[in-house]
Amino acid sequence: MSQKVVVGMSGGVDSSVAAYLLLKKGYDVIGITLEVTPKDEGFFEREGGCCSLRDIEDARHVAYRLGIPFYVFNMRKNFKEKVIDNFIDEYLSGNTPNPCIRCNKFIKFEDLLNRSLGLGANYIATGHYAKIENRGSRYLLKRGNDVHKDQSYVLYNLTQDQLKHTLMPCGDYTKDEIREIAYEIGLEVAKKPDSQEICFVIDDDHGKFIKSQVPDKVLPGNFVDKNGKVLGRHKGIVYYTIGQRKGLGIALGKPVFVIDINPLTNEVVIGDEEDLLKSSLIIKDVNLIGIDELKEPMEVMGKIRYAAKPSLATIYPLEDGKIKLEFKEKQRAITKGQSCVLYDGDYVIGGGIIV
């Protein structure tokens, strides 16, 4: 009897081909799409997202072409509570969150996995470009074959039990190879663009979105320098992030950058690019995959955001479960609320939220 796998189908080319690859390997495949965004015209018309109503229809069509059962799970309530509300709260606190990491942690690899196992599935599968390896009693998370598309960074929260019950067939391929497979088997999503934006922010303007949700909490305030001197007015701290230069609406005769955000005083601190360079950080909410526990200093490669290059660092355990990183070279724009992920070669040691 073949093993049953639930494929989280986003309507994109990656998860569509993942379902096909698993079918070829003999799995009993079921397609499921998570409905998380509001039912309105803006979300339906949006193309290239990952959770819009149009994406659901694309996923349904792919499932029909592959001849597999397809269902839609309504997870709007959980998504709002775990992802959207957190996103708003973090920006109001002066941080810059990564909602995709929250979605993976709480929606895809917690809610979806638990529901799928409850339905008798052996595994869930996604279209992520990453690999899972079993080394005896431990499961490891590894970079995917495509160095330009590797998504191991957004998966550092996976637990041993989640890794045990997850398949990621796209990790063995490059993006070009996945698209080629989609063309060969006649899937219309073969030419569909990749998702770039935050799925619940239609026009990619997160400040405008937050203002629409909590208008009374987004208030104008002062731009100040490092010494507290007022330089101008900003439209609300949620519109800004560490390292930002464009869109500040302030002219000081030289390039200036956001170097800090103070939610208590509602101030955005402006400085020079050199003010963005720092050599250490602390992470909380740590999840470890490659090791059981960090007991002593360890040399790793640390990645401070999805698009950043890994950089050599030494990690130190702190008493409260947090971890301190000391980088060999200074890092630009270390940002509170983002995740720092730790690597040993191609393997993910773990990661956490920058504080």
N, C-alpha and C positions, 0 to 999 in steps of 0.2 A: 504493500500500500504506500503510495507516494506521500511525502510530507507536505503539509499545507502551509502556504505562506501568504500573508496579506501584504500587498504592495501599496504603499502610500502614493497614489497617483496624483500629481500636481497639475497635470495637463500639459506638462512640458516634455521635451524630447528625452531627457535623462531618465525620468521615472517610467516613461512609456517603454523605452528600450530595456530598462531593468526588468519589467514584467515579461517582455519577450525572451530575454536571456534565461530567466528562471523557468519559463515554460519549456525552452529547449533542453534544459537540464533535467526535466521530468518532474518538477514540482507541481503540485495542485495549487494554482494561482488564483487569488481573489483580488480584484482591484477595489480600493476604497479611497475616496477623496474626502478631505476634511473641509467642511463648510465653516469658515471662520469670519468672513467679511460680511458687511451689511448687504441686504438685498436692495440695491438701488442701481439706477442706470449707469452712474459713474463707474461703479465696480464691475458692471457687466461689460461695458465697452472697452475697458482697459485691456490692452494686449501686452503679453510679455511679463505679466505678473506671476504669482504662484498660487493664488487662492481666490481669484475673481470668479464670478459666475460663468464667464466665458471659458475659463480654464476648466471648470467642472464639466462643461459640455464637451470640451476637447478630450478630457480624460474618459468620458463616457463613450465617445466615438472610438477612441483607441481600444478600449476594452471590448467593444463590439467587434472591431476588426480582428482582435486577437482571439476572440471566442471565449472570454473569461467572464465570470460573474462580476457585477459592478454595483457598488453601494455608495451612498453619500452619508457621512456621519455629521450631524449638526453639533459643532463644538464652539458655537459663537459665545456662549456664556463663559465657558472655561477660558477661551482665548481672550475675552475682554478682561476677565479678572486677573489672569496670570501674565498676560503680555501687554495689552493696551494700557490698562490702568498703571502697571509698573512703569511703562514707557513714559507716561505723563508725569508720574511722581518723581521719576529719576531726573527728568529735565527740570522740573520745578525745584529740585534739590541741587541744581548746578552740575549735574552729571550728564554723560552722554552714553545712554544704554545701547545694547545690541539686541534688538527684539528677536532676531532670528535664532540667537543662542537660547533665549528664554523659550521660544516656540519649540525648539528641538528638545529642550530639557523637560518641559511640562506637558506639551501637547503631543508631539510625535512619538517620543520615546518613553512617555509615561502613560498618558491617556489612551493613545492609539494602541500601544503595546499591550496594556492591561486588558483593553476591550477585545483585542484580537486573540489573546491567549484564552480569554474567557469564552470565546466562540470556538475554541478547539484548534486554533492555528499553532503550528510549531515555531513559526518565525514571523517577523515583519521584515519588509525590505523597503529601501528608499533608493533614490537615484543619486545619492551623494558620491562624490569622487574621493573615496577613502577606502581603506582595507581593514578587515578584522582578522587577526590571527590568534589561534589557540596554542598556547605554550603550556601544556600540562594542565595545571590547575588555574592558570591565569589567561585571560583574554586580553589582547593588546590591540591598540588602535594605531594604524600606520598611514602615512601619506599615500594618496593614490598615485597611479602611474603618470598621470598628467600633472607635471609640476606647476603649470599655469592655472589649473582648475582645482587643485587640491583643496578639499573642504574639511580636512581633519581639525582645523582651528575651531570651527563652530560645533564640533562634536565632543569637546573635551569633558563635558559633564556626564557622558555615558558611564553607567555603573557596570560592574562585572555581569550582573544578571541581564541587563539590557544588551550588552555586547554578545552574550551567549545566545540571545534570541533574535539577533539582527543580521541581515544579509545586505551587502552593498556591492552588487555585481559590476557597477560602472567603475569601481576603483581599479579594475584590471585593464581599463581602456583609456584612450585619450578622448577628448571631446570630439575631435574630428572623426575618430573611429565610430563613436556612438552615433553621430549624425549620419555617417555613411550607412550604418546598419539600418537606421530609420528609413533612409531613402530606398535601400534595397528591398525592404519589406513593405514599402508603399505607405508609410505613415505620413499623414499630412503635417504633423507637428515637426517633421524633420527640419523644416526651415523656420520654425518658430524662434523668435529671439529669446535670449536668456533673460531671466528676471534680474533687474538691477535695483529697483526701488524697494521701499518698505511696503509690504502688501496692503496695509490699511491706510496708507497715506497716498491718495490718488495722484497728486501733482508733485510729489517729492518735496513738499514744503512742510517739514515737521512742525515748525513754529506756528504756521497758520492752522495746522490740524489741532495742535494743543490749545491754541487760542479759541478754536471753535468748540472744544470740549469743556474747557474751564475758563471762560472769559474773565471771570472775576479774579483769577489767580495770576494772570499774565499782565504785569504792570510795567510801565516805563520806569527807567531808573538812570543812574549815572554811569558813563564810562569814566574810569579813573586810571591814573598811572600807579606805579608801585608804591608811591609815597602818599597815595590817597587824593592827589590833586584832581579835581573834576576837569575832564577833557571834553565832555559833551553828553548827549542823552542817547540812551538805547531804547528799543521798543519792547523789551522784555527778555529776561535771561534765557528763556527757552529757545530763542532764535540763534543762540551762539554756542560754539564749542571751542575747546582748547586748540590753538593753532590756526584758527580761522583768520583770514586776511580780507577776503572779498565780502562785500555786502555789509560792511560795518557802518557806512554812511558817515564817516568821520575823516577829515583831511588834516593831517599833521605835518605835511611836507616831506614825509618819508614813509616807507612801508612799515606798518604796525600790525600787531597780531594780538589775538586774545590769549592771554597767558594765565588767567585765572577767572573763576566765576564765584561770587560770594552771594549765596542765596539769603543769608541773614540780613545783609545790607542792600540786597537787590542791585549789586554793582558788578559790572564787567570790567576786569582789569586789563589794560592795554600795555604792551611793551614791545621790545625788540625781539628779533628772531632768536638771538642768543639766550634770551630769557626762557625759551622753550626747551633748552637742552638740559637734561637731567640724567643722572647715572643710577638712580635707585627708585624702587617702588615697593609697595606692599599690596598683596592680594588677599582677599577674604573669600568666604564661600568656596573653599578649595575642594576640588575633586581630583583624586589621584587614580591613574589607570595603570601606569607602568610599574609602580611600587606600592607596597602596602602603607608605608608611613615614612615621612622624611624625619630622620633622627639626627642627621649631621649634615654639614654643608655639602653641596653637590654641584658639579659643573654641568650646565645645561645650555641649550639655545632657547632664548626667550623671544616671543613674538607678541608685541604690544597692541596690535590690531590686525584685522584680517589681511589688509594689503601690505603690511610691513614685512621687511625681511627679518628672519630670525637673527638674533645677535647673541654673542657669547656672554654668559652671566653665571654668577654663583648664587645659589639659593640657600637660604638659612631658615630653619624652623623657628617659629615664634610660639610663645606659650599658649596663646589663645586659638591655635589652629591656623593662624595666618602664616604666610610665607613672605620673606623679604628677598628681593632680587637686587644684586649689585652687578650692573653691566660693566663690561670691560671698556666699552665706548659709550659716550653719552647718547641718549635717545631723544628724538625730537617729538615734542607734544605728547608726553605721557598723559593720558586722559582718564579721569575718574569715571567709573561706570563701564568703561570698556573692559574686555577680558585680556589677560595676559596668559598665553599658552606656552607650556614648557615642553621642549623636545630633547630627545637623545637620539641623534641621527634622524631617521625617518619615523621614529616612534614617539607617540605622545605620552609624556610622563604624567601630565595633568594640567591644571590651570585654575584660574580664579578671577574674581572681579577686582579691578584696580580701585584702591581707596585713597 
